[in-house]
Amino acid sequence: MFQKPFLALAALSLTAAAELPKKGEPAITEQTQRSGGPIDPDQAKLQFDHADLKFEVLPEAEALLGVATLTFTAKAPLTRLVIDLDKNLAPSAIAIDGKPIPATYFGDPDGRLTIRLPNPVPVGKQVTATITYGGTPHVAVRAPWDDGMVWAKTPDGRTWFATTAEGYGCDLFWPCLDFPTGEPTNVTLHITVPKGLKAPSNGKLLGVDTLRDGRTTWNWSVRQPNTYGIALTVGPYEEISGTYKSRFGNEIPMFYWYLPGEKTKAEALFAEFAPTLDFFESEIGPYPWGDEKLGVVETPHKGMEHQTINAYGNEYAKAPEGFDWLFQHEFSHEYFGNQLTAANWDDYWLHEGYGTYMQPLYGRWREGEARYATMLDDERNKITNLRPIISGKVRTEEEVYEVTKGGPGQDIYYKGSWMLHTLRGLIGDDDFLKVTRLAVYGRLDPKPGNFSPRFGSTTEYEGFVKQVTGKDYGWFFDVYLRQAALPELVETRDGGTLTLTWKAPAGLPFPMPVEVQIDGRVERLAMTGGKDSLAVSPDAHVVVDPYSRILKRSKAIEDYHVWQARKK
């Protein structure tokens, strides 16, 4: 069913890849489905320096062939390499430092490729493994929520292909270290596709080579990509491009690859790129990948934050806020996810909470407080409080994103967003911006060229808040991140006295200041010790927290969730 490939640039021909199994065989393993968690001791010995990835996409066979050349530096003495690779893409040949090794030296029984090295590698020395592999990769059932390959057709019947790998990880289609800190320093990609198709991908385009039979190889280079951020997308794309002149003095190339016949809709989406960039650069700081590109590609699945080549499948939906939320959300991950990467899946609220908060903040930047409040209100109704946002443990992706696996699920998005909204109100706009810049860039004065991608954590973030404000807000994070239930604000009126008392889960301290509106006049109660009182006339109209600055328990929303569940 598949043609024998010809890849002129490959050091090892892809034709050496294993014979392709029938579609759907073998099943994906538990190991491949697992992304993150405790790091394998052998993998902890590796510093991932460079990956050179050669792919051939075979649409008719729904197959993928590859040659991956991976270079590591030993952080401890090495006698073997342990690399994640789905067994659907079985290796057929491996060379170490350019010399082939016998098949008895390697195996990939459950999706973890183990290679016995011909010679030990001492600390500080490099080792390069060239892995030739191929097969029928796992097909996503419902991308991007279920990961894998998406083999689709355009409306006119041509190939439309994409990968998505956040949940199960990079090992779905290339040999990698499948945990957040397993990022290679840089990656080059060479993607060979049938005649008439294009392959937009991560980073800078180095060039396109036309092969003798009309196929093309698309060559890209990207620095320090997120482990699941490498993406293959293939289709008969048309392209819109332009240049954004940054407020930081540099120029940023922008590209959108879209399906033929959608030019008017594509141009409207592309028109959102520059103002979105301007918002992020004015409110957060320099676009982290200005030396590469802002890239977006239309995909047959909803979307995903693939570094500099974000997947877009929102079908150009219109929304009352006047911008495409999905494009904006995935773009936000260029800052919160790709520039700032959580070192542990347990801390991925830093990605999703910030990424979600950027939509109402953008609405505020564009239209003011009414839009901000409206969008936040919509998010508030989606908070479920089933689990604490963080566990304090090293967790896998599924243990965070899936409630059935004990994770907080969508609360890392919506509760995370509302927590950030509450924090901004507590410490003020200026300090909130400083904390955010420290988290994203590691410094308060980011400029193009003076920062690098970095790993962050909840503990570090709390430290940034203390550093900027000079105050310890551990009580704030202990309640919002480490408890499932929300703090409850209890109101009592006795004659001419209004008393407010915070009732926090597990009896934790919660001295959150509260605004109170009395007949139109607003006063702020310090709530020292979690309780405070205010003299009010018996007939005064009182509204507590009139501007909804605080994430707190709402009996009405709880009843609404119960009612919704009964309707289903």
C-alpha positions as CSV (number, residue, x, y, z in Angstrom):
1,M,0.0,0.0,0.0
2,F,2.8,2.4,0.6
3,Q,5.4,3.6,-1.9
4,K,9.0,3.2,-1.1
5,P,10.3,6.6,-0.1
6,F,13.2,8.6,-1.4
7,L,14.7,11.2,0.9
8,A,17.8,12.8,-0.6
9,L,18.9,14.5,2.5
10,A,18.7,11.5,4.9
11,A,22.0,10.0,6.2
12,L,20.1,6.8,6.6
13,S,17.3,6.0,4.1
14,L,13.8,5.9,5.4
15,T,13.4,2.7,3.4
16,A,15.2,0.9,6.2
17,A,12.2,1.4,8.4
18,A,10.3,-1.6,9.6
19,E,7.6,-3.1,7.5
20,L,4.4,-1.3,8.2
21,P,1.8,-3.1,10.2
22,K,-1.9,-3.1,9.3
23,K,-3.9,-0.1,10.3
24,G,-4.8,-0.1,14.0
25,E,-2.0,-2.6,15.0
26,P,-0.6,-2.7,17.6
27,A,-2.6,-1.0,20.3
28,I,-1.1,1.9,22.2
29,T,0.6,0.9,25.4
30,E,0.1,2.3,28.9
31,Q,3.7,3.5,28.8
32,T,3.1,5.6,25.7
33,Q,-0.1,7.0,27.1
34,R,1.8,8.2,30.1
35,S,3.4,11.6,29.8
36,G,5.4,13.1,32.7
37,G,5.5,11.8,36.2
38,P,8.6,10.7,38.0
39,I,11.6,10.8,35.7
40,D,13.2,7.4,34.8
41,P,16.7,7.3,36.5
42,D,18.4,6.5,33.2
43,Q,16.7,9.4,31.5
44,A,17.7,11.7,34.3
45,K,21.3,11.2,33.3
46,L,20.7,12.8,29.9
47,Q,21.0,16.4,28.8
48,F,19.2,16.6,25.5
49,D,21.3,18.7,23.2
50,H,19.9,18.3,19.7
51,A,17.4,16.4,17.6
52,D,17.5,16.1,13.8
53,L,14.2,14.6,12.8
54,K,13.4,13.3,9.3
55,F,9.8,12.3,8.6
56,E,8.0,10.9,5.6
57,V,4.3,11.2,5.7
58,L,2.5,8.4,3.6
59,P,-1.2,9.4,3.5
60,E,-2.4,6.4,1.5
61,A,-1.1,4.0,4.0
62,E,-1.7,6.3,7.0
63,A,1.9,5.6,7.9
64,L,4.9,7.6,9.1
65,L,8.6,6.8,8.5
66,G,11.4,8.5,10.3
67,V,15.1,8.9,11.0
68,A,15.9,10.6,14.3
69,T,19.4,11.7,15.1
70,L,19.5,12.5,18.8
71,T,22.5,14.0,20.6
72,F,22.9,13.9,24.4
73,T,25.5,14.9,27.0
74,A,26.0,12.6,29.9
75,K,25.2,14.1,33.3
76,A,26.3,10.8,34.9
77,P,28.1,7.8,33.4
78,L,26.1,6.1,30.7
79,T,25.9,2.5,29.7
80,R,22.6,2.7,28.0
81,L,20.1,5.1,26.5
82,V,16.4,5.0,27.5
83,I,14.2,6.9,25.1
84,D,10.4,7.1,24.8
85,L,8.9,5.8,21.5
86,D,5.5,4.3,20.8
87,K,5.9,0.7,19.7
88,N,3.6,1.4,16.8
89,L,6.8,3.0,15.3
90,A,9.2,0.2,15.9
91,P,12.9,0.9,15.3
92,S,14.5,-1.1,12.5
93,A,18.1,0.2,12.7
94,I,20.2,2.2,15.2
95,A,23.6,3.7,15.0
96,I,25.7,5.1,17.9
97,D,28.0,7.9,17.0
98,G,27.6,6.9,13.3
99,K,28.3,3.2,13.7
100,P,25.4,0.7,13.4
101,I,24.8,-1.6,16.3
102,P,23.4,-5.1,16.3
103,A,19.6,-5.5,16.7
104,T,20.3,-7.4,19.9
105,Y,21.5,-4.1,21.4
106,F,18.1,-2.5,21.4
107,G,14.4,-3.2,22.1
108,D,11.1,-1.4,22.5
109,P,8.7,-3.9,24.0
110,D,6.3,-1.5,25.7
111,G,7.0,1.9,24.2
112,R,10.3,2.6,26.0
113,L,13.2,2.1,23.7
114,T,16.3,0.8,25.5
115,I,19.7,1.0,23.7
116,R,22.8,-0.8,25.1
117,L,25.8,1.4,24.3
118,P,28.8,-0.3,22.7
119,N,31.1,1.7,25.0
120,P,30.4,3.5,28.3
121,V,30.0,7.3,28.0
122,P,31.7,9.3,30.8
123,V,30.3,12.4,32.4
124,G,30.4,15.5,30.2
125,K,30.8,13.6,26.9
126,Q,28.3,13.5,24.1
127,V,26.7,10.5,22.5
128,T,24.6,10.5,19.3
129,A,22.0,7.9,18.5
130,T,20.5,7.7,14.9
131,I,17.2,5.8,15.0
132,T,15.5,4.6,11.9
133,Y,11.8,3.7,12.6
134,G,8.4,3.6,11.0
135,G,4.9,2.2,11.2
136,T,1.3,3.0,11.5
137,P,1.1,5.6,14.3
138,H,-1.7,5.8,16.8
139,V,-4.8,7.6,15.4
140,A,-6.5,10.1,17.6
141,V,-10.1,9.2,18.4
142,R,-11.2,12.7,19.3
143,A,-8.3,15.1,18.8
144,P,-7.0,17.1,20.5
145,W,-8.5,15.6,23.7
146,D,-7.3,12.2,22.6
147,D,-3.9,12.4,21.1
148,G,-2.4,10.9,17.9
149,M,-2.5,11.3,14.2
150,V,-5.4,13.0,12.5
151,W,-5.8,11.7,8.9
152,A,-8.5,13.8,7.2
153,K,-9.5,15.1,3.8
154,T,-10.1,18.7,2.7
155,P,-13.6,19.5,1.3
156,D,-12.2,18.8,-2.2
157,G,-10.8,15.4,-1.1
158,R,-7.1,16.1,-0.7
159,T,-4.9,15.0,2.2
160,W,-5.2,16.9,5.4
161,F,-3.0,15.6,8.2
162,A,-2.0,16.8,11.7
163,T,-0.4,15.5,14.9
164,T,-1.5,16.4,18.5
165,A,0.5,15.1,21.4
166,E,0.0,17.1,24.6
167,G,-1.7,14.3,26.5
168,Y,0.2,11.2,25.5
169,G,3.4,13.0,24.6
170,C,6.0,13.4,21.9
171,D,6.8,9.7,21.7
172,L,3.6,9.2,19.7
173,F,5.6,10.1,16.6
174,W,9.3,10.7,17.4
175,P,11.8,9.3,19.9
176,C,12.1,11.7,22.8
177,L,12.2,12.3,26.5
178,D,8.5,12.5,27.4
179,F,8.5,14.8,30.4
180,P,8.4,18.6,30.6
181,T,12.1,19.2,31.3
182,G,13.1,16.8,28.5
183,E,13.3,19.7,26.0
184,P,16.1,19.5,23.4
185,T,18.1,22.7,23.1
186,N,17.3,22.8,19.4
187,V,15.6,20.7,16.8
188,T,15.8,20.5,13.0
189,L,12.9,19.0,11.1
190,H,12.8,17.6,7.5
191,I,9.3,16.7,6.5
192,T,8.7,14.9,3.2
193,V,5.2,15.0,1.8
194,P,3.5,14.1,-1.5
195,K,3.5,16.4,-4.5
196,G,1.1,19.4,-4.1
197,L,1.1,19.4,-0.3
198,K,2.9,21.7,2.2
199,A,4.2,21.0,5.6
200,P,4.3,24.0,7.9
201,S,6.0,23.3,11.2
202,N,7.9,24.8,14.1
203,G,10.5,27.6,14.0
204,K,12.2,29.0,10.9
205,L,11.9,27.7,7.4
206,L,15.4,26.7,6.2
207,G,14.1,25.8,2.7
208,V,12.0,23.5,0.6
209,D,13.7,20.8,-1.5
210,T,11.8,19.3,-4.5
211,L,12.6,15.7,-5.0
212,R,12.8,13.9,-8.4
213,D,9.3,12.5,-8.2
214,G,7.7,15.9,-7.3
215,R,7.6,15.3,-3.5
216,T,8.9,18.1,-1.4
217,T,10.9,18.1,1.9
218,W,10.2,21.0,4.2
219,N,13.2,21.9,6.4
220,W,12.7,23.8,9.7
221,S,14.8,24.8,12.7
222,V,13.4,25.5,16.2
223,R,15.0,26.3,19.5
224,Q,14.1,24.6,22.8
225,P,10.6,23.4,21.9
226,N,8.2,22.2,24.5
227,T,8.3,18.4,24.4
228,Y,4.8,18.1,23.0
229,G,5.2,21.3,21.0
230,I,6.8,19.7,17.9
231,A,4.0,19.3,15.3
232,L,3.5,17.9,11.8
233,T,0.8,19.4,9.7
234,V,0.3,18.6,6.0
235,G,-2.2,19.9,3.5
236,P,-2.7,21.8,0.2
237,Y,-2.3,25.0,2.2
238,E,-2.4,28.6,1.0
239,E,-0.5,31.2,2.9
240,I,-0.9,34.7,4.3
241,S,2.2,36.4,5.6
242,G,3.1,39.8,7.0
243,T,5.5,41.5,9.4
244,Y,4.7,43.0,12.8
245,K,6.8,45.9,14.0
246,S,7.3,45.3,17.7
247,R,7.2,48.0,20.3
248,F,10.6,46.6,21.3
249,G,12.2,47.5,18.0
250,N,12.4,44.1,16.3
251,E,10.3,42.8,13.4
252,I,8.4,39.6,13.8
253,P,7.3,37.5,10.7
254,M,3.7,36.3,10.8
255,F,2.2,33.4,8.8
256,Y,-1.1,31.7,8.5
257,W,-1.6,28.5,6.5
258,Y,-5.2,27.8,5.6
259,L,-7.3,25.6,3.3
260,P,-8.0,26.8,-0.2
261,G,-11.4,28.5,-0.7
262,E,-11.3,30.3,2.7
263,K,-9.3,33.4,1.8
264,T,-11.8,36.0,3.2
265,K,-12.2,34.2,6.5
266,A,-8.5,33.6,6.7
267,E,-7.7,37.2,6.1
268,A,-10.1,38.2,8.9
269,L,-8.3,35.8,11.3
270,F,-4.9,37.0,10.2
271,A,-6.0,40.6,10.9
272,E,-6.2,39.6,14.6
273,F,-2.5,38.6,14.8
274,A,-0.9,42.0,15.1
275,P,-3.3,43.5,17.7
276,T,-3.0,40.3,19.8
277,L,0.8,40.6,19.6
278,D,0.5,44.2,20.7
279,F,-1.6,43.3,23.7
280,F,0.8,40.7,24.9
281,E,3.9,42.8,24.3
282,S,2.3,45.8,26.1
283,E,0.9,43.9,29.0
284,I,3.4,41.0,29.4
285,G,6.6,41.7,27.4
286,P,8.4,40.8,24.3
287,Y,7.1,37.9,22.1
288,P,9.5,35.1,23.0
289,W,9.9,33.7,19.4
290,G,10.4,36.9,17.5
291,D,13.5,35.6,15.8
292,E,11.5,32.7,14.4
293,K,7.8,33.5,13.7
294,L,4.2,33.8,14.8
295,G,2.8,30.8,13.0
296,V,-0.7,29.4,12.8
297,V,-2.0,26.5,10.7
298,E,-5.5,25.3,10.1
299,T,-6.0,21.8,11.3
300,P,-8.8,19.1,11.2
301,H,-8.9,19.2,15.0
302,K,-9.9,22.1,17.4
303,G,-6.5,23.5,18.3
304,M,-3.2,23.1,20.3
305,E,-0.3,25.2,21.4
306,H,2.4,23.9,19.1
307,Q,5.4,26.3,19.5
308,T,5.4,28.9,16.7
309,I,2.9,26.8,14.7
310,N,-0.3,26.8,16.7
311,A,-3.0,24.6,15.5
312,Y,-6.3,26.3,14.7
313,G,-9.6,24.5,14.0
314,N,-12.2,26.9,15.4
315,E,-13.9,27.2,12.0
316,Y,-13.7,31.0,12.1
317,A,-16.5,31.1,14.8
318,K,-17.8,34.5,15.7
319,A,-18.1,35.6,19.3
320,P,-19.6,38.6,21.1
321,E,-16.2,39.7,22.4
322,G,-15.1,40.3,18.8
323,F,-12.0,38.1,18.7
324,D,-11.3,34.4,18.2
325,W,-10.9,33.0,21.7
326,L,-9.2,29.8,20.5
327,F,-6.5,31.6,18.5
328,Q,-5.9,34.0,21.4
329,H,-5.8,31.2,23.9
330,E,-3.4,29.0,22.0
331,F,-1.2,32.1,21.3
332,S,-1.1,32.8,25.0
333,H,0.8,29.5,25.4
334,E,3.7,31.0,23.5
335,Y,4.3,32.9,26.8
336,F,2.7,30.5,29.3
337,G,3.7,27.1,28.2
338,N,6.5,27.5,25.7
339,Q,8.5,30.4,27.1
340,L,7.5,29.6,30.7
341,T,7.2,25.8,31.0
342,A,6.1,24.2,34.2
343,A,8.8,21.6,35.2
344,N,6.1,19.3,36.6
345,W,2.6,18.6,35.2
346,D,1.3,19.3,38.7
347,D,2.0,23.0,38.1
348,Y,0.3,23.3,34.7
349,W,-2.1,25.8,36.1
350,L,0.7,28.2,35.2
351,H,0.0,27.3,31.6
352,E,-3.8,27.0,31.6
353,G,-4.7,29.4,34.3
354,Y,-2.7,32.2,32.8
355,G,-3.7,31.1,29.2
356,T,-7.4,31.4,30.2
357,Y,-7.0,34.6,32.1
358,M,-5.6,36.3,29.0
359,Q,-9.0,36.2,27.3
360,P,-10.9,38.5,29.7
361,L,-7.7,40.6,30.1
362,Y,-7.6,41.0,26.3
363,G,-11.4,41.9,26.4
364,R,-10.6,44.6,29.0
365,W,-7.7,45.9,27.0
366,R,-9.9,46.2,23.9
367,E,-13.3,47.3,25.4
368,G,-13.0,48.0,29.1
369,E,-14.3,46.7,32.4
370,A,-17.7,45.6,31.2
371,R,-16.3,43.1,28.7
372,Y,-13.8,41.9,31.3
373,A,-16.5,41.3,33.9
374,T,-18.7,39.5,31.3
375,M,-16.0,37.1,30.3
376,L,-14.9,36.4,33.8
377,D,-18.5,35.7,34.8
378,D,-18.7,33.1,32.1
379,E,-15.5,31.5,33.4
380,R,-16.8,31.6,37.0
381,N,-19.8,29.4,36.2
382,K,-17.4,26.6,35.0
383,I,-15.4,26.2,38.2
384,T,-16.2,22.8,39.8
385,N,-13.9,22.6,42.9
386,L,-13.7,18.8,42.8
387,R,-10.0,18.6,43.5
388,P,-7.2,20.9,44.7
389,I,-5.4,22.5,41.7
390,I,-2.0,21.1,42.8
391,S,-1.1,18.0,44.8
392,G,2.6,18.8,45.6
393,K,3.6,15.6,43.8
394,V,5.2,14.8,40.5
395,R,2.3,13.9,38.3
396,T,1.5,12.8,34.8
397,E,-0.6,14.7,32.3
398,E,-3.6,12.5,32.8
399,E,-3.4,12.8,36.6
400,V,-3.8,16.6,36.2
401,Y,-6.2,17.0,33.2
402,E,-8.5,14.1,33.9
403,V,-10.9,14.1,36.8
404,T,-11.4,10.4,36.5
405,K,-7.7,10.0,37.2
406,G,-7.9,12.2,40.3
407,G,-7.0,15.5,38.7
408,P,-8.5,18.9,39.0
409,G,-9.5,18.8,35.3
410,Q,-10.9,22.1,33.9
411,D,-10.3,23.9,37.2
412,I,-6.6,24.5,36.2
413,Y,-8.2,26.7,33.5
414,Y,-11.1,28.5,35.1
415,K,-10.2,28.4,38.8
416,G,-6.7,29.2,37.8
417,S,-7.9,32.2,35.9
418,W,-10.1,33.5,38.7
419,M,-7.3,33.0,41.2
420,L,-5.1,35.2,39.1
421,H,-7.9,37.8,38.9
422,T,-8.2,37.7,42.7
423,L,-4.4,38.0,43.1
424,R,-4.3,41.0,40.8
425,G,-7.0,42.7,42.9
426,L,-5.1,41.9,46.1
427,I,-1.6,43.1,45.1
428,G,-2.5,45.6,42.5
429,D,-1.8,45.9,38.7
430,D,1.8,47.0,38.9
431,D,2.9,44.2,41.2
432,F,0.9,41.6,39.4
433,L,2.7,42.6,36.1
434,K,6.0,42.3,37.8
435,V,5.2,38.9,39.2
436,T,4.1,37.8,35.8
437,R,7.2,39.1,34.1
438,L,9.4,37.3,36.6
439,A,7.5,34.1,36.0
440,V,7.7,34.3,32.2
441,Y,11.2,35.8,31.7
442,G,13.0,35.4,35.0
443,R,13.6,39.1,35.0
444,L,11.8,42.4,35.2
445,D,13.5,44.1,32.2
446,P,12.9,41.6,29.3
447,K,14.1,42.7,25.9
448,P,14.6,40.7,22.7
449,G,17.8,38.7,23.2
450,N,18.2,39.0,27.0
451,F,16.1,36.0,28.1
452,S,15.7,32.3,27.3
453,P,12.9,29.7,27.7
454,R,12.7,28.7,31.3
455,F,11.1,26.2,33.7
456,G,8.9,27.3,36.5
457,S,6.9,26.0,39.5
458,T,4.3,26.9,41.9
459,T,6.8,27.3,44.7
460,E,8.9,29.7,42.6
461,Y,5.8,31.7,41.7
462,E,4.9,32.1,45.3
463,G,8.4,33.3,45.9
464,F,8.1,35.9,43.1
465,V,4.9,37.2,44.8
466,K,6.8,37.6,48.1
467,Q,9.8,39.1,46.3
468,V,7.7,41.8,44.5
469,T,5.3,42.7,47.3
470,G,7.5,42.1,50.3
471,K,4.7,40.1,51.9
472,D,4.1,36.4,52.5
473,Y,0.9,35.4,50.7
474,G,1.2,31.7,51.5
475,W,-2.3,31.8,53.0
476,F,-3.7,32.8,49.6
477,F,-2.1,30.0,47.7
478,D,-2.7,27.4,50.4
479,V,-6.5,28.0,50.1
480,Y,-6.8,28.5,46.3
481,L,-4.2,25.9,45.1
482,R,-4.0,23.3,47.9
483,Q,-7.7,23.0,48.8
484,A,-10.6,21.9,46.7
485,A,-13.3,24.0,48.3
486,L,-13.5,27.8,48.0
487,P,-13.4,30.1,51.0
488,E,-16.9,31.2,52.1
489,L,-17.7,34.8,53.2
490,V,-20.3,34.8,56.0
491,E,-22.3,38.0,56.5
492,T,-24.2,38.8,59.6
493,R,-26.1,42.0,60.5
494,D,-26.9,42.8,64.1
495,G,-28.7,46.2,64.4
496,G,-26.2,48.8,63.2
497,T,-23.3,46.4,62.7
498,L,-22.3,44.3,59.7
499,T,-19.8,41.5,60.4
500,L,-17.9,39.6,57.8
501,T,-16.1,36.4,58.6
502,W,-14.1,34.2,56.2
503,K,-14.7,30.5,56.6
504,A,-11.8,28.8,54.7
505,P,-11.5,25.1,54.1
506,A,-9.6,23.0,56.7
507,G,-9.9,26.0,59.0
508,L,-7.0,27.7,57.2
509,P,-6.3,31.4,57.8
510,F,-7.6,33.7,55.1
511,P,-7.2,37.4,55.8
512,M,-8.5,38.5,52.4
513,P,-9.5,42.2,52.4
514,V,-13.1,42.8,51.3
515,E,-14.8,45.8,49.7
516,V,-18.3,46.7,50.9
517,Q,-20.7,49.0,49.2
518,I,-23.1,50.9,51.6
519,D,-25.7,52.9,49.7
520,G,-23.3,53.5,46.9
521,R,-20.3,54.3,49.1
522,V,-17.5,51.7,49.0
523,E,-15.3,50.9,52.0
524,R,-12.5,48.3,52.3
525,L,-12.3,46.0,55.3
526,A,-8.9,44.7,56.2
527,M,-10.3,41.4,57.5
528,T,-7.2,40.9,59.8
529,G,-7.6,37.5,61.3
530,G,-10.3,36.7,58.8
531,K,-13.0,38.8,60.4
532,D,-14.0,42.5,60.5
533,S,-17.0,44.7,61.3
534,L,-18.5,47.9,59.9
535,A,-21.2,50.2,61.3
536,V,-24.1,50.5,58.9
537,S,-27.6,51.9,59.4
538,P,-30.3,49.2,59.8
539,D,-32.0,50.3,56.5
540,A,-28.8,50.6,54.4
541,H,-28.5,48.7,51.2
542,V,-25.3,46.7,51.4
543,V,-23.4,44.8,48.6
544,V,-20.4,42.8,49.7
545,D,-17.6,42.6,47.1
546,P,-19.5,44.7,44.6
547,Y,-17.0,44.4,41.8
548,S,-16.5,40.6,42.2
549,R,-12.8,40.9,42.9
550,I,-12.6,37.7,45.0
551,L,-13.1,34.1,44.1
552,K,-15.3,32.7,46.9
553,R,-18.0,30.2,47.4
554,S,-21.4,30.8,45.7
555,K,-24.3,28.7,46.8
556,A,-26.2,29.8,43.6
557,I,-23.5,28.4,41.3
558,E,-23.4,25.2,43.3
559,D,-27.2,24.8,42.9
560,Y,-26.8,25.6,39.2
561,H,-24.3,22.8,38.7
562,V,-26.6,20.3,40.5
563,W,-29.5,21.4,38.3
564,Q,-27.4,21.1,35.2
565,A,-26.3,17.6,36.2
566,R,-29.9,16.5,36.7
567,K,-30.9,17.7,33.3
568,K,-28.4,15.4,31.6
